[in-house]
Amino acid sequence: MRVVIAEDSPTVRQLLIEVLRSDPAITVIGEATNGLEAVELAARLKPDLIAMDIHMPQMDGLEATREIMTRTPTPIVLVTSSASRADNWLSFDALRAGALAVVSKPDNPESARFTGRSEQLLRTLKAMADVKVVRRWAERPAAVRGQWTPPATRITPRIVAMAASTGGPAALHRILSALPANFGVPVLIVQHIATGFVDALADWLGGASRLKVRVAHNGEALTPGTVYIAPDDHHLGVSAGLTALSDAPPIGGHRPSATHLFDSVAKSFGAASIALILTGMGKDGVAGLGAVREAGGQVIAQDEKSSVVFGMPGEAAAAGVTSEVLSLDDIATRLMTLAGWRA
């Protein structure tokens, strides 16, 4: 795997090089000290992947991502150490622009977290290098307007459950930003993301949405127009109209697990459930979607063309548990239609 590192700090850049070179499957073929150099190296060296800092001189990681994804599409993983709100938003905006994942920089080698973060970085880079990225263009504004009238042909939905992995933050941004503040259904989300970034994700999504977005706590009352995101290393479910967090063992290697969420929603809400499976690697959630379908709920999968990775939605469609497969641009409209909104 041929990797370019884009990092303005010489010390951090050398540390990243040493971490990557510890894996014999990875070769560092170029070093950029700013975003402009990253764009140039992407075009000239055609790397398999770029490991990119978000805060760099001359051109930051967001603008560099935009340039690379329009000129020479290349898998990009953001490698950041910043905990500031501004830099976190830049990172998630870069995911929306086409970057695939965000991970923390390894700490000082003497830190107790160094080994864990280094291993997470290597796993992420190797997984993302296989993603087939495509040229990105500016998005059309997403907005759905209308008024609510009670659904006439089916049970009124009482909950929406969503799950996503690679490409998920951008997909969630697209959907949630199109829903109105008085969308009358609570929304629960499992998003596979590197440890330590879920709070920033909730903050970023909340800044783009008219809904209230928060990281879920145990025992919260489910409120319409509120989005609850599974926290780090905990399953998210529902019980007696409340959020229910669990530290039960991972399911299929995942905690939080989409299957846990969908199973829980099916048991609590039955036919009044809407389950949505979005872009992502693997097949987490498929078994739980089957439970939603058996309970009479609606199951929507994102289509292949609009997915960054058609893994999770593709597995769901292949298993025959989906009610419909839709483009990302059509999902918010469909959610509102199911919930009773009419344009």
GIBEL-V86237 format. One record per backbone hydrogen bond with DSSP energy under -1.0 kcal/mol. NH is the residue of the N-H (numbers start at 1). CO is the residue of the C=O. If there is no record, write none. Layout:
NH;CO
NH;CO
This chain:
3;27
4;49
5;30
6;51
7;32
13;9
14;10
15;11
16;12
17;13
18;14
19;15
20;16
21;17
23;20
26;23
27;1
29;3
32;5
35;59
38;34
39;35
40;36
41;37
42;38
43;39
44;40
45;41
46;42
48;2
49;2
50;75
51;4
52;77
53;6
59;57
61;54
64;60
65;61
66;62
67;63
68;64
69;65
70;66
71;67
72;68
77;50
78;101
79;52
80;103
88;84
89;85
90;86
91;87
92;88
93;89
94;90
95;91
96;92
97;93
99;94
100;76
103;78
105;80
111;108
114;111
117;113
118;114
119;115
120;116
121;117
122;118
123;119
124;120
125;121
126;122
127;123
128;124
129;125
131;128
133;131
136;69
147;342
149;340
158;272
159;272
160;186
161;274
162;188
163;276
164;190
165;279
168;165
171;167
172;168
173;169
174;170
175;171
176;172
177;173
178;175
183;180
187;226
188;160
189;228
190;162
192;164
197;194
201;197
202;198
203;199
204;200
205;201
206;202
207;203
209;205
212;225
214;227
216;229
219;243
220;217
222;241
226;223
227;212
228;187
229;214
230;189
234;231
235;246
237;244
239;242
242;239
243;220
244;237
246;235
251;254
254;251
261;257
262;258
263;259
264;260
265;261
266;262
267;263
268;264
269;265
270;266
272;269
273;270
274;159
275;298
276;161
277;300
278;163
280;309
286;283
289;285
290;286
291;287
292;288
293;289
294;290
295;291
296;293
297;292
298;273
300;275
301;324
302;277
303;326
312;280
315;311
316;312
317;313
318;314
319;315
320;317
321;316
323;299
324;299
326;301
330;327
334;330
335;331
336;332
337;333
338;334
339;335
340;337
341;336
342;147
